[in-house]
């Protein structure tokens, strides 16, 4: 069987077919030590295959090397050239995408030529997709599908065209001759597999390894074409590995080092192009390092040469803090420790072959991950961290380096009181799992020993469950074990960082971030090294969880998906404020507020990535669809790439307010200036408040009482610090404040109302303001916040709408008839002025008598309420601490800008609670 390599007559690399024939012949010839063959039948059917070994340039390409079982000890070789080690060598590995086309192979050649290291060894993979093509050949031949022949032709064509692009003259002729010969031999072997309908693992490894042989030869020729002396190495002559399972091999470093010395003594060179992925067993049977094994090849060669650095060239800029396909804000990590890289690669991060780190750790050889398509990117260095790290940097840096996930898992829970204190239970459980060949990803056991749970790939869980039920059938029937339960559709999220071991509170921060994203944890595991914390979650929660924890550890912006309900005066002003402040929030405060939907009563506009707030009015008008609150909620909250969702209700609609309970229950935060929920039926309010306390969802409504004034937060601060509310009294309506501040001298009340309406201070129908209902709702909200269980109907409200005018059909008719009733208020104003007082429309919460009221009252001219101007609000808190001198909050209490500003402040408070730096 032919293969592309240089083999001395003293030590042969045997094809599987040759070894099979050798074994048969040994049995037939009484174990003779030396035999010769030109053709043989490796399978119990007629198929003649030639075993051909190709020598280096200058040796015959046609000579048939006879398989030999005679071994000459490597120790007895005459060392013509001693291989130098230590800092003289650098090792580079180029993956399949790096050599995927002829142009890319040229680019790799330039990188090799421009590397000024004294000596370099380059490990190269097969061209992109070639390994898959080779496995496909085996698959089709086993199925006796004749299309394997056309598939083999495609492999040949791909390499022939590439060679014509890269090479010329003798180099081209020599490579094409070897390629033709290899393809001819592969065709014969595939024919044998076709007839047998089966391929052994050794046959498969031999076939699929040809991709590396061809790419290494072409790259070596390209380097020589650039004037650099270069040799190519078939690593099956050098790397010796011991298979331990179908998916893993262990390098034999001692034997490999001897063979490397032998190879170098025969082919000394400062530039070596070596095949990745392939190796040999101690019996010289070609094998592989299994899928993605070229990284492992590079690490092994780096260790054998004691190289000063191993560089892994790939198509990404380095190792990311999280999968950038799931977390768009993932950052490139400049450094990782060996342990961190080990943990992240185990948990599925696209870092390295999981076992790549072991060989280089032994000699403290750093590994650098570089992007061949972005040479300016510094990449990620994996190395042993320095002992004397800067303490200030340690404080600033996040203790978590990165996050990784594994999907498509199932959780197996073995539970029962009979397990506690019984030796050998765990051994029996995992022995049964081992027997079915399942891979255990994570194990967690409570200290009570009442249960053991572990995660396995979902495709293996059925076999695991059946094995456990069979193994513990007697214990299950007897009740010593209560159940073997399967929890499907799980994912693992792992937080990795070496500094986690010395930083208190990392677990608390992680779990807090998950809780605030309303994500439930099904199982937890942490090793004693504390380099990682692993949690098991629902699969559908995995991406949201990843984004939540990534954001919480300051590795990315705190991103919140927002839905704005009611783009009227207040909502529109809020959207404009968000637009104007978005860039500052992102750059200076690490907060990304992404409006995913805007809905009015008739139309709505939705976006999967975020609405451009500079054109939201046009989008709503031109691309708006029929408003549907449920669809709106589903889209805004259904984006798994954004962990946190808030709906901002800028309406005064009781139907929208009735949705708050369901939203909070679903893990959606709610922010609103809408007073209907907190002043509506008491039973609904009492259900709403405990819900937000039980969950990690937030319900903020600062703007319901004082627009942008901190009324609710001041009241909560007093109560939470142990103060007792005695009385809350205030001018809560900006409109009514303006009316009575302007109702002076000889001006009539109707004149002042007309002026306020024209200035936009009142509602379209001023009766909505003059009725006192809005003030009454604010009083109810403050009363309930203070602990009073009052209904809106319990409040006596003095309406300023004359009784005969309440039934007016329109606002215009009301305004036309209002002057007829000016005398009564003019009389009250005059009586107040005669007493040195002023009229003010106020709301009162009397906590002592557990009541509230809304009325027109008189205050002395030196009273704070008499000092107002314009549309300012003022609220006085009389408490146990502030009994003699009430605590007063005063400022603008009405207007679109200040109300929207109050809502905006609540949004930023939510962002802070969710992890944004303050």
N, C-alpha and C positions, 0 to 999 in steps of 0.2 A: 504494500500500500504506500503510495507516494505522499510525501508531505514536504512543505517548504522549510528546510532547515539545513544546518551544517552538522553532520554527525561524524565523529571519528570512528574508526573501525573498532576501537577498544570498548566503547560504551554505546549501545544502540538504544534508540527510543522506539519501542515496538508498537505497531498498530494493534488494535484489538484483534483484527483478523489474524495477524501473524502470531499473536500469543495463543489464540485458540488453536491454530494449526500446530504451533510448537508443542502445546500440551498433548495434543493427540499423537504427534510423532514421537514424543518422548516415551509415551506409554507403549508405542509400537516397537520402538527400537531400544528398549531396555535402558532408558534414561541416558542415552549418549549425550555428551556435553556439546558437541558441535554438529550442526546439520546445515544443509543448504537447500534452498528451494527457489524456483523461478516463478512458480504459480502454485496456488493452493485453493482449497475449498473451505472457507471459514464456517459454512453453514451446511446442514445435511441436505444440500441440493447442489446441482452443478452450477458453479459460478467461479470463474477464475479471475483472481485479482493479483496484480503485481505489487510487490512491496518495494518501493523505490525511494531511495534517499537522495536528496539533491545536495551537492556540495557547493562551496562558495565559488566565486568567480575564478576561473582558471581550472576548475575540476570538471570532469565529464558530467554532463547533464543526463546522459543516457545510461550510465552504468547502474546495473541492478545490484544494490547492496543486499547481501545475504543476511537474513536474520541470524543473530548469534546469541547464545546464552553464555558465552565466555566473558567474564568481567575482569578487567584489569584495575586494580585498586587505584583510586585517585591519589592516594598518599604517595604512590610510587612515580607519579608523573614528574618529568623533568620540567621545572619551572623556568621557562624561557623569559617570562615577564611577570613580575610580582604586581598584583593589582594594588594601587595606592588607595588609601582610605582616609577617613576623617574629613576635614574641612575642604578637601580638594574637589569633592563631587557635589553637584546639584542634580536633583531628580525632577523631571517634569512629566506630568501625565496629561495627555490630550484625549478627551472623550470622543464619542462617535459624532456628535454635532460639530466638533472642532475640525474633523477631517471628513465632513459629510460630502464635500464637492472638491473638484480639482483646485478651485480657487482657494478654498479654505486650507487645503493641504499646502499650497504655496505660502499662505499666510503663516502656517505653523513653521514651515521651513525658515521663513524670515525671522521668526521669534527665536528659533534655535541658533541661527547664524549670529543674531545680535546679542545673544547671551554671552557675556564676557567671562563667565565662570571657566576656570581652568579645565575642568572635566565635567561632562554632563551625560546623564543617561535619560533617555526619553522613552516613556512607556506610552504606547499608542493603542487605542481601541480599534475595532473594525469601523469601517465607514458607517455613517448613520443608516439605520434600518437593516444593515446587512446581517447582523446576528439574528434578528427576527426572520429574515428571509431564509437563513440556514436552518433554523428550527422548523420553519414551514416546509422545507424540503423533506426533512425527516417525517414530519406529520403526514404529508401527502403520500410519501412512499409507504408508510405503515398502513395507510388506508387503501393502498393499491390504486391510488388515483394517478392516472397517467400524466396529469398536469405537472407532476414534479419535474418532468423533463423541460417543459417551457419555463418553469420557475428557475431551474438551474441555468437555462440560457439567459434569463434576465440577470442573474448574478454575474455570469461571464460578461455580458454586454456592459454592465455597469462598470466593472473594473477595466475592461478593455478600453472603453471610451475615456475613462479617467486617466489611464496610462498614456494614451495618445495625446491628451491635453498637457501632461506633465513631462513626459520623457521623450527622448529621441535617440537615434543611433544605437549603439550596443546596449545601453541601459534599457531602451524600449524593447529591443529584440530579445534580450535575456529575460526580462520580466514576462513578456507575452509567451515565450516558450514554457516558462515555469507555470504560468497561469493555465495554458492549454493542457499541460500534463496533469495539473491538479484537478481540473474540471473533468478530464477523462477518467481519472481514478475515482473521483466523487461519483461520477455517473455509474461506474461499475459497482461501487459500494451501495449506492441508492437502489440499484437494480436488485442487489442481494436482499436489501431490506424489503423491497417491494415484493419479492417472491416469498420471503419468510413472514411478512406481515407484522414484523416486530423489530425493534432496534434496542439493543442494550444501552445502558447509560454510557458505557465506554465508547460504543460506536457513535452515539449522539455527540459526546464531548469532542471526539475526533473530528467529526464533520463540522460542527459549529465553530471550531477554533480557526478555521481557514481564513475568516474575515480579518483577524488580527495579523496573520501571516502576510496577507496581501498588502494591507495598509502599511505595515512596517517596512516592507521591501520598497514600496513606492516612495514613502517619506525619506528613507535612507538615500534613495537615488536622487531625490530632489535636493537634499542637503549636499550630496557630492557634486551635483550640478552647480551649486553655489561656491564650489572650491574648497569645501571642508572635508577632510578625511573622515569617513564615517563607516561604521560597521553596523549590520543589523543582527539582532539576537533573537533566536527562537527560544523563548524562555522555558520551553519544555525540556531543554537540555540543562537548565540551571535550577529552576524552582521545583523542589520536591515537596509534595504535600501528602498528608495522610487523611484520607476521607474519614469523617466521623459520622456523617449522616448524608442523606440525599441533598441537603441544602448547605452543607458546611464542610470545610476542610481545615486542617491544622498544618501550618508550614513546618517543615523540618529544617530549621535554620542551620544546624550544624552541617548536614549533608549539602544543603543549598550553597552554603559558603564555600565548601570544597569544590563544588562543581563550577561555581562562579570563578574561582581561582583558575581552574583548569581551562574554562572557556577563554578567560582573558589572556592566559599564557599562549594560547593559540591565535587569538585575534585581538592583540592590544590596540586600543584606540582611545582618543580623548572624547569622542562623540559616539555614543551607542544608541541605536534605535531598537528598543525591545518590545516584544509583543506583550500586551496586557491580557488578562483574563485566563490564559492557558498555562498549564503546568504539567507535571508528570507525577505519578505515584512512585513509591520506592521500587516498584517492579518495572518502572519505565513505561507504564501504560499512560498514554495521553489523557489528561483530565482537564477540568476547568476549576476556577475559583468561584464558580456559580455566577448567576446573573449579577451585573454591576460589580464584577470582581476586579476590573482594571484599576480602580483606586487601591484595592488591596495589593495588587501587583506592585504598584508604585511604592506603597509603604514598605513592603517586604524588601524591595530592591534598595530603598533608602536606608533601611536598617542594615542590610548586608554590606553596603558601601560606607556606612557611618556618615551619610551625606550631611551637609550643613543645612539643607532645606529641601523639602518636597513641595512642589507647586502643582496643584490640581487645577488644570484649565478647563473651564466649563462655559456655559452660556448665561450665567447670572453673575451679578457684581460681587457676590459674597454670600455669607450666611445671614439670613434675615432673622429678625426677632420673632417673626411669626410668618406663616404662609402668606405671601403678598396677594395671592388670589383670594384669600379670605379677609385679610386685614390690609386695606390699601395703604395705610399709614405705617406699615412695617418698615423698620429701619435696618440698614446694613450694620452688622456688628463688627467693629474693627478688630476685636480680639475675643477669643474664647479659650478657656482652659481645656486641657485634654478631657477632664471629667465632664465639663459642660457639653462639649461636642459629643462625647460618648452618650450622655443622657439624651440629647436632642436627636441624635441619629437613631437611637433605639426607639424613641417615640414617634418616628415617622418623619422627622424634619429632613428636608432635602440637603443634608450636610455632606455626608460621606457614606461609603460602605460601612455598615455597623462595626466591622472588625478592623477597619483601616487604621484606627488610632493605636491599637495594641503594639505593633512592631516599632513605631516611631517613639512611643512613650519610653521605651526601654533606654533609648540613647538621647532623650530630650531633643529630638529633631523636630523643628517646627514645620507645620503644614500650612501652606497659604492657598486659599481658594481665590482664583482670579478669573476674570471674564475675558475670553479671547476676543470678544466683539467690542469691548470697551477697555482698552489698555490703560486709559487714564485713571480708572477706578482702582484704588489701592487694595481692595479685596478684604478678606478676613484671615487673620493669622491665628492658628490653633497651636498653643504652646503652653509650657508650664508658667504660671503667673509669677512675676518677681516677688520675692519675699518682702522687700521694702517698698510696697506700694504707697503712694502718697495718701496720707490719712484724710486730707480734705477731699480728694477725689473719691475715696471710699464713702464718705458721707453723702456726696452729691449723687454718685452713681446709684441706679436702681439695683437692689440686691438680686433681682430676677433678670437674667440675661435674655431669656426668650421663652416662647411657648410653642408647644407642638401638640398635635392631635392625632388620634388613630380612630378611624370610623369603622362601621360595620362589625361591631362587637356585640356579644351577648354576655350578660352577667349570670353566673351560676351560683345559687345560694344553697348550701347544705346546712340544714338547721335541725337542732334537736337537743333536748336536755340530756340525752344519753351520751353526748359527745364530751361533756365537761369532765376533765380529769382522766379521760381514757387514753392511755398511751397508744400511739400507732394509728389514731384516727386520720390525722393529716396524711400520713404515709399511705394509708389505704385509699384516700380520696385521690391523691395525685398519682398514685400508682395506676389507678383505673384510667385516669386521664392520659397518662403516658402510654398505656396499652393501646389506646385508639389513635395515638400519634398526634394528639391535639397540642397546640402551643398555648401555654398560659401566659397572658400578657401582664396581669396584675393580680395580686393576692391581698385580701384584707381579712383580718380575724379580730373579733372582739376579745378583750381580756377575759371575759367570762367563759370563753371557749364554747359558748352556746351555738355559735354559727361560724362558718367559713364561707366567704364568697370570693369568687375569682372571675376574671374576664377572659374569654376565649374568642377567636374569630367566629362570626355568626355562622359561617358555613360548616363549622366543626361542632356546633353546640348540640345538635341532635344526637350525634354519636356519643358525645360526652354524657348527656343526660341518660341515654340508654345504658351506658356502661356503669354509671353510678347507681342507677336504679337496680341493675342486675347485681352489682357488688354488695349493695346494702339492702337487698330485698328483705332479708330476715329482720334487720334492725328497723326497717320501715313498718313491716307487719307487726312487730312487737311494740312499736311506739317509741323506741329509743331515739329514732330519727323521725322528725315530724314531716319533713318534706325535702325534695330536691326541686327547687324552684328555678325557673328560667325567666330572666327579664331580657327580652329581645330589644333590638333597635337602640343600642347604646353606642356612645363614643367616649374616648378617654381624652382628657385635657391634662397636660403636664406643664407645670411651671418649673423652669430649670435655672439654676444660678449657684455658683460656688459660694457667693457671699451670703446666701440664705442661711448658711450654717451658723453665722455669727450675728445675724440681724433679728432681734425680737420683733414679733408682730407681722411677719410676712404671711403666715397662714391666716391671721385675722383679716388682713387687707384683702387677700385672695377671696376668702369666703364672703366678706362683706360686699365686694364688687359683684360676685355672683348673686348674692341675695338681692342687691339693689336692682339688678337686671331681671329679677323675678325668676331665677333659674334654680331648680332643685337639684341637689347633689345626691346621687344614689349610693356611692361608695367612695371611700377615701383611703389612700395609702401614702406613707412617707417612710423612706429608708432612714436608718440611723445616721447616715452621712449627711442628711438634710440637703442634698444637692437637688432634689426634686420633690415636688408635692404633686400627687396624681389624684384626679377626681374622675368619677364615672358619671356621665350625664345622659339625658335623652339625646338621641341623634339629632333631632330637629332643633335642639337648643345649642348645639356645639358651636356654630359660627357666632351666634350672639354672645355666648360665654367667652369665646376667644377674644372678641372685640372688647368686651367689658373689662376683662382682666388686663388685656394689653393696654387699654386706655388708663386703667386705674394705676398702673405702675409707671405712669409718665412717659411711656414709650410712644404714645400717639395722642392725638386730640381726643378730648371727651366729645363724642359725637352723639347728638340727640336728634331723632327723627321727629319732626313737628307737623301737626295738622292744625291749621287755623280755621276756625268755624266762625263765620260772620264777618266778611270783609266790608263792613259798613264804615262809619266814621272812625270808631275806635280800632277795629280790625285793620283797616287800611293804614291808619297812622302807625300801628305796631309793625306792619309789614315794611313800611318805609324806614322805620327805625332799625329793623333787623337788617335791611339792605345796606344802610349807611354804616352800620357797625360791624358787619360780618368779617371784613378783612382784619380789623383791629382785634377782634375776639380770637381769630385763628392764630395770628402772629404773636400777639402779646399775652394772651390768656389761655392759649391751647384749647379753645372751645370751638367746636364746629356745629352750629345750629342749622340743620338742614330741613327746610320746609318741603315736605313731601306731598302736601295736598292743601288746597284752599277750597272751602265750600260755602256757598250762600244758601238761601232757601230754595233757589231754583236750579242753579248750575254749580258745577264744581270742576276743578282741574287737578289732575294727579300726575305724579312723576315717580319713577323708580329710583332716580338718582338725585333728585332735588330740583325745585323750581327756580328758574332765574328770576330773582326778585326785582330786577330792573325792568322786566316786561310782564309782571304778573297780571296787571290789569288787561293788557292786550290778550294774554293767553286765556284768561277767564272768559273774555268776551268772544274770542275767535275760535278757541278750541275747547271750550267748556262743554261738559256732558251733563246729562240730567242728574241733579243732586240725589245721592243715596247715602244716608249716614252710615249704614252698615258696610257698604262697599268702601266708602271713604275710610272708615276705621280699619278695615281689613288690610287695605293697601298700606296705610301709614304704619300700622303696627306689624304687618307681615314681612317686612324687610329683615331677613335674618342677618344681614351684614351690619345692621345698626342695632346695638343691644338695648338702647333705651328709647322709649316713645313718650311724647307728651302731646295731649290735645288741649288746645287753647280755645276756650269758648268765649268769644267776644260778643255774644248775643244777649238778649234779655228774655230768651225763650225758655219756658218751663219744660217743653218737650225735650230740648237738648239737655237741660239740667237733670231730667229723669234718667239720662243715660250714664251719669257719673258712676253710680254704684257698679254697673256692669263693667265699665272701663277700668275702674280701680281693681276689680276682682280679676280682670284679665292681665293685670300688670302694667296698665297704661297710666302714666301720671296725668293729672288734670290741673290746669291753671285757668282761673276765670275771674272776670269782674261781674259775672252774672250772679245776682243776689237770690235768684229763685230757689236754688237748692238749699242754701243755709237758712232761708227764711220761710221755706215751704212747710208742708206738714211735718210735725215734730217727729213722728215715727220714722219717716224717711231720713230725716237728719240724724236721728239716733242710730240708724243702721249704717249711715255713711261714715261717721266719725270713727267708730271702732274698726271698720274695715281697713282704713289707712294705717291704723296703729298695729294691726295684726300682720299686715303685709309690709313689703318694702316699697310700696308705691306712695307717692306724695300727692297731696291735694292742697294747693296754695290758692288763696283768695284774698290777698291783701287789698286789691283794688275794689273789693265789694263795698267797702265802707268809706274810705277816704281818698279814693283815686290813687294818687302817688304818695299820700301821707302814710307814715308807718303806724297805723292805728292798731291793726290786728297784732302785729309783732310786738308793739309796746305792751298791749294787754297780756299777751302770752308771757312776755318776759317778767311782768309783775307776778303773775300767777305761778310760774315755774320756779321763781325764787322765793316763794312762800308768802308773798304779800296777799292781803285780803281786800277784795273790791267792796267798797261801801256804796259808791255812786259814780255813774258815768253820765255826764251831761255835755251836750254839744250842739253846735250848729253844723249839721251833717250835709246840708244841701247847698251847693255852690249857687244854684239859681235863687233859692230863697234868701241866701245871704246877700246876694247882689240886690234883690228887690228891697229888702228892709234897710240895707246900707244906703240905698238911693231914695227911699221913701222919707224924705225930709222936707222941711219948709212947707210950701203951699202945694207941692206936687201931689196929684191924685194917684191912688194906687193903680188904676187902670192905665194911666199914662206911663207909669214905671214898667208895668207888665208889657205894654206895647213896645217900649224901648228895648226891653230885655229880649223880647221875641225877635225883633228886627236885628238885634246884635248876635243872635244865635245862642243866647244863654239858656233858653227854655227848650222844651220838647216842642215838636210841631204843634201839638195841642197843649197849651200851657196848663190845662186842668190836670195833666199827669204830674206836674210839679206841685201845683197848688193844693192837690188833694191830700198831700202829706204821706201818701202810701210809700213812696220811695224812702222817706225818712224813717217811717215805721219799720220797713224791712231792715234798715241798718241798725235800728235799735234792737230788733229781735236777734240779729246776728250777734251783736255785742252781749246781749243778755244771755244767749245760749253759750257763748264763749266763756262767760263768767260763771256758768253752771246753773243758770235758771232754765227751767223747762217751761217756756212760754210759747203759746201759739200766737200767730199774727192777730187772730181774732180777740185775743186777751187784751190787746192794747187799745186804750181810748185815744183816738186820733182826731184832733181839731182840724177840720178841712177849711181851707180858705176859699173854696168854691161855693158861692152862694147856692143855697138849696134849689132855687128855681132854675139855675143855670146848669145843673148837673145833667139835665135831659136835653140840652142843646144838641142838635143834629150834627153840627160841625164846629171846628175851632173858630172859623170866621164868624159864625153866629154868636158864639160865646164872647168873642172879643168885642163884637158890636154892642152887646147888651151889658157888658161888665161895668161901664161907667155909671149905670143906674144904682150900683151898690157901693159906690166909693164912700158914702157918708159914714157908714159904720166903722170902717177902718180909720177914716180921718178923725173920727171922734176918739177912738182908742189912742191914736198917735198924740192927739192934743192932751189927753189926760196924762199920758206918760211924760210928755214934755213939761207939763205943769208941775210934775213931781220930780223933775230932774232925771228922768229915766228915758230909755229907748225900748222900742219893740224888737224882739228877736224870736224867730221860729226855731224851736229847739226840740231835741229828743232827749229823754231821760231814762236811764236804767237805775232803778232803786233796788239795790241788791239786799238791803236790810229788810225791806217789806216785800221783796220778791215780786216786783211789778215794774212796769214800764209805761211811758206815755209820750205822746207827741202833741205839742201845744204852742200857742203864741204867748210868750211871757215878757215881762218888763224887767229891765236890769238898770242899775245905777250907771251913770255916765263913766264912772271910773272902773267899772267892771271890765275884765278882759273881753267879754263878749261884745261890749259896746265899742271896743277899739278897732273892730274889723273894718276893712275896706274892700271894695270890689267884690269878688266872688270867693273870698277866702273862707275856709272852714276852720273851726276851732273845737277841740274836744278836751274836757277837763276830767282827769281821773282822780277821784277822792278815794284814798285807800287807807289802810291801817298805818302805813308809813307816811303817806302824803295826806294826812288828815287836816292839818292846819293850813297848808298851802298846797292846793291840788297840783298834780302834774299836768301840764298843758302841752298839747301838740297843736300847732297852728301852721297853716299854709294853704296854697291853692288846692281846692278840693273838687274842682270840676275842670272840664276841658279835655279835648282829645289827646293832646300832647302829654299832659301829666298822668292821665289814666293809662294810656299806652305805656308810659314810662314805668308806672307801677307794675303793670303786667310783665314788662321786660325785666324788671328787677326780680320778680318771682322766678322767671325763666333762668336767670343767672344764679339765683339761690339754688334752684334745682340742679344746675350743672355742678355747682360746688358740692352739693350732697352726693352727687354721682361720681365725684373723683377729680373734678377740675381743680388745679392748684389755685389757692386763694391769694 
